[in-house]
Amino acid sequence: MRLTADPGLCQGHQECLAEAPDLFDFDADGDHVVVRVPEPSQEQLPSARAAVKYCPAFALSLED
Protein backbone atom coordinates (compact mmCIF):
# COMPACT_ATOMS: atom_id res chain seq x y z
CA MET A 1 0.00 0.00 0.00
CA ARG A 2 1.21 3.49 -0.87
CA LEU A 3 0.30 6.52 1.20
CA THR A 4 0.28 9.86 -0.62
CA ALA A 5 -0.70 13.43 0.12
CA ASP A 6 -1.70 16.29 -2.14
CA PRO A 7 -0.23 19.44 -0.58
CA GLY A 8 -2.37 21.53 -2.93
CA LEU A 9 -5.51 20.19 -1.22
CA CYS A 10 -4.14 20.22 2.33
CA GLN A 11 -5.67 22.98 4.46
CA GLY A 12 -3.47 22.43 7.53
CA HIS A 13 -6.12 20.92 9.83
CA GLN A 14 -3.52 18.35 11.01
CA GLU A 15 -6.12 15.65 11.67
CA CYS A 16 -3.67 13.19 10.12
CA LEU A 17 -1.23 13.91 12.95
CA ALA A 18 -3.92 13.05 15.47
CA GLU A 19 -4.63 9.73 13.73
CA ALA A 20 -1.12 8.70 12.67
CA PRO A 21 1.66 10.89 14.07
CA ASP A 22 4.30 8.35 13.04
CA LEU A 23 3.25 8.55 9.37
CA PHE A 24 2.86 12.30 8.85
CA ASP A 25 4.53 15.61 9.52
CA PHE A 26 3.97 19.18 8.38
CA ASP A 27 6.22 21.61 6.54
CA ALA A 28 8.12 24.30 8.42
CA ASP A 29 5.18 26.70 8.20
CA GLY A 30 2.72 24.07 9.42
CA ASP A 31 0.59 24.62 6.33
CA HIS A 32 1.01 21.41 4.33
CA VAL A 33 1.21 17.74 5.16
CA VAL A 34 4.34 15.70 4.48
CA VAL A 35 4.19 11.91 4.30
CA ARG A 36 7.00 10.50 6.44
CA VAL A 37 6.27 6.83 5.68
CA PRO A 38 5.02 6.35 2.10
CA GLU A 39 4.71 2.57 2.51
CA PRO A 40 3.13 1.87 5.90
CA SER A 41 3.65 -1.51 7.54
CA GLN A 42 0.73 -3.86 8.23
CA GLU A 43 0.67 -2.56 11.80
CA GLN A 44 0.46 1.05 10.58
CA LEU A 45 -2.31 0.47 8.04
CA PRO A 46 -5.24 0.98 10.45
CA SER A 47 -3.96 4.41 11.49
CA ALA A 48 -3.15 5.28 7.85
CA ARG A 49 -6.70 4.38 6.83
CA ALA A 50 -8.12 6.48 9.69
CA ALA A 51 -6.01 9.47 8.65
CA VAL A 52 -7.25 9.19 5.06
CA LYS A 53 -10.85 8.79 6.21
CA TYR A 54 -10.84 11.76 8.58
CA CYS A 55 -8.90 14.25 6.45
CA PRO A 56 -11.43 17.09 6.04
CA ALA A 57 -9.74 18.30 2.83
CA PHE A 58 -9.51 14.83 1.21
CA ALA A 59 -5.79 15.47 0.69
CA LEU A 60 -4.67 11.92 1.57
CA SER A 61 -4.93 8.64 -0.29
CA LEU A 62 -3.92 5.04 0.28
CA GLU A 63 -3.58 2.91 -2.83
CA ASP A 64 -2.49 -0.64 -3.67
N, C-alpha and C positions, 0 to 999 in steps of 0.2 A: 504494500500500500504506500502511496506517495501523498504526502501532505504538502499543500501549496497555499499561498496567500496572494491576494491581489492588493498590493498597497494602494492602488488607485481607488479601490472600493472601501478600504479601511477608514473608519471614522474615529479611531482612537478610543473606543469604549473600553478596551482591555478586558472584555469578558473571557477571551481565550486564556489570559493569564490566570484568571480565577479557576478555570476548568483544567488547564494543563500547563502549569508554570514551567515544567521541565521541557516543554516542546516549543514554547514561544518566548519572544522578547519583543521589545519595541526599540525603534531608532532613538538616537540621542535626544531628539525633540519630544519623544513620547507620542508622536502623531501616527506612526505607521507600524504595523506588525511585521516582525521578522521571524521566519520559521527557523528554529534552532536545530530541529531534528526532522529532516525531510522524509525519512523512512522510519516511522515509529515501530518499536518492537511490539510483539503480541500483547505484552503487559501494558503498553502505552496506548494501544488502540481504543479502549473504552474512553479514556480522557480525550483523545484526539477527536473521536466521534462527537463527544459532548461539546467540545469547543466549536466544531463545525456547526453543530445543531443550534447552539445558542448565540452565534455571532449575529448581532442585530443588523449588520451591514452586508451579510452574506459574502464576506471577503475571503472565506476559507473553503477549501475543498479537500476531500480525501478520495483518491482514485486508485483503482487496481493497477 
